[in-house]
Amino acid sequence: MTEIEELLEKLKELDPKTFDEWRYVYRGNWEGTEYSGVKLERTDLWLLQGVIQEAIAAWELSWDVYAVAGENVRGSISLDKKKIDFGGWAATPAEALLRAYITALEAEQEAGR
């Protein structure tokens, strides 16, 4: 399982509604494909990033993605006036934003909200 597949599985567990929206958008364009072993192409990642941005906006959070040295990307989300950073680097802005969103969901879950 690739890193992005692992992240999508975690998203499915933490926010099934957003995962279902992603799956609908992804399958809506590529009918019959499965996630396992599929390398998400650039346009797939754009779709994923858009779905995550919509989920963040609905949650009324602010977000930030920034790149350093080309392909090294970080993402963060402001949650209760506190910046949540997933604490690492990602290969794409979509992955960085997804990692930050998952980190924020986990922080909310730990806080019992």
Contacts in CASP RR format, 6 or more apart in sequence:
PFRMAT RR
TARGET T0000
AUTHOR 0000-0000-0000
METHOD contacts of the structure
MODEL  1
MTEIEELLEKLKELDPKTFDEWRYVYRGNWEGTEYSGVKLERTDLWLLQG
VIQEAIAAWELSWDVYAVAGENVRGSISLDKKKIDFGGWAATPAEALLRA
YITALEAEQEAGR
1 9 0 8 1.000
1 36 0 8 1.000
1 37 0 8 1.000
2 37 0 8 1.000
2 39 0 8 1.000
3 95 0 8 1.000
4 40 0 8 1.000
4 95 0 8 1.000
4 98 0 8 1.000
5 35 0 8 1.000
5 36 0 8 1.000
5 37 0 8 1.000
7 95 0 8 1.000
7 98 0 8 1.000
7 99 0 8 1.000
7 102 0 8 1.000
8 19 0 8 1.000
8 22 0 8 1.000
8 35 0 8 1.000
8 98 0 8 1.000
10 102 0 8 1.000
11 18 0 8 1.000
11 19 0 8 1.000
11 22 0 8 1.000
11 98 0 8 1.000
11 101 0 8 1.000
11 102 0 8 1.000
12 19 0 8 1.000
14 102 0 8 1.000
14 105 0 8 1.000
14 106 0 8 1.000
14 109 0 8 1.000
15 55 0 8 1.000
15 101 0 8 1.000
15 105 0 8 1.000
18 51 0 8 1.000
18 52 0 8 1.000
18 55 0 8 1.000
21 51 0 8 1.000
21 54 0 8 1.000
21 55 0 8 1.000
22 47 0 8 1.000
22 48 0 8 1.000
22 51 0 8 1.000
22 52 0 8 1.000
25 47 0 8 1.000
25 51 0 8 1.000
26 33 0 8 1.000
26 44 0 8 1.000
26 47 0 8 1.000
26 48 0 8 1.000
27 33 0 8 1.000
29 47 0 8 1.000
30 44 0 8 1.000
40 48 0 8 1.000
45 92 0 8 1.000
45 93 0 8 1.000
45 94 0 8 1.000
45 95 0 8 1.000
46 94 0 8 1.000
48 94 0 8 1.000
48 98 0 8 1.000
49 93 0 8 1.000
49 94 0 8 1.000
49 97 0 8 1.000
49 98 0 8 1.000
52 94 0 8 1.000
52 97 0 8 1.000
52 98 0 8 1.000
52 101 0 8 1.000
53 63 0 8 1.000
53 97 0 8 1.000
55 101 0 8 1.000
56 62 0 8 1.000
56 63 0 8 1.000
56 77 0 8 1.000
56 97 0 8 1.000
56 101 0 8 1.000
61 77 0 8 1.000
61 78 0 8 1.000
61 79 0 8 1.000
61 104 0 8 1.000
62 77 0 8 1.000
62 78 0 8 1.000
63 75 0 8 1.000
63 76 0 8 1.000
63 77 0 8 1.000
63 78 0 8 1.000
63 97 0 8 1.000
63 100 0 8 1.000
63 101 0 8 1.000
64 75 0 8 1.000
64 76 0 8 1.000
64 77 0 8 1.000
64 78 0 8 1.000
65 73 0 8 1.000
65 74 0 8 1.000
65 75 0 8 1.000
65 76 0 8 1.000
65 93 0 8 1.000
65 96 0 8 1.000
65 97 0 8 1.000
65 100 0 8 1.000
66 73 0 8 1.000
66 74 0 8 1.000
66 75 0 8 1.000
67 73 0 8 1.000
67 74 0 8 1.000
67 93 0 8 1.000
68 74 0 8 1.000
71 91 0 8 1.000
71 92 0 8 1.000
72 89 0 8 1.000
72 90 0 8 1.000
73 89 0 8 1.000
73 90 0 8 1.000
73 91 0 8 1.000
73 92 0 8 1.000
73 93 0 8 1.000
73 95 0 8 1.000
73 96 0 8 1.000
74 85 0 8 1.000
74 86 0 8 1.000
74 87 0 8 1.000
74 88 0 8 1.000
74 89 0 8 1.000
74 90 0 8 1.000
74 96 0 8 1.000
75 85 0 8 1.000
75 86 0 8 1.000
75 90 0 8 1.000
75 93 0 8 1.000
75 96 0 8 1.000
75 97 0 8 1.000
75 99 0 8 1.000
75 100 0 8 1.000
76 83 0 8 1.000
76 84 0 8 1.000
76 85 0 8 1.000
76 86 0 8 1.000
76 100 0 8 1.000
77 83 0 8 1.000
77 84 0 8 1.000
77 100 0 8 1.000
77 101 0 8 1.000
77 103 0 8 1.000
77 104 0 8 1.000
78 84 0 8 1.000
79 104 0 8 1.000
79 107 0 8 1.000
79 108 0 8 1.000
84 100 0 8 1.000
84 103 0 8 1.000
84 104 0 8 1.000
84 107 0 8 1.000
85 100 0 8 1.000
85 103 0 8 1.000
86 96 0 8 1.000
86 99 0 8 1.000
86 100 0 8 1.000
86 102 0 8 1.000
86 103 0 8 1.000
87 103 0 8 1.000
88 99 0 8 1.000
89 96 0 8 1.000
90 96 0 8 1.000
90 99 0 8 1.000
END
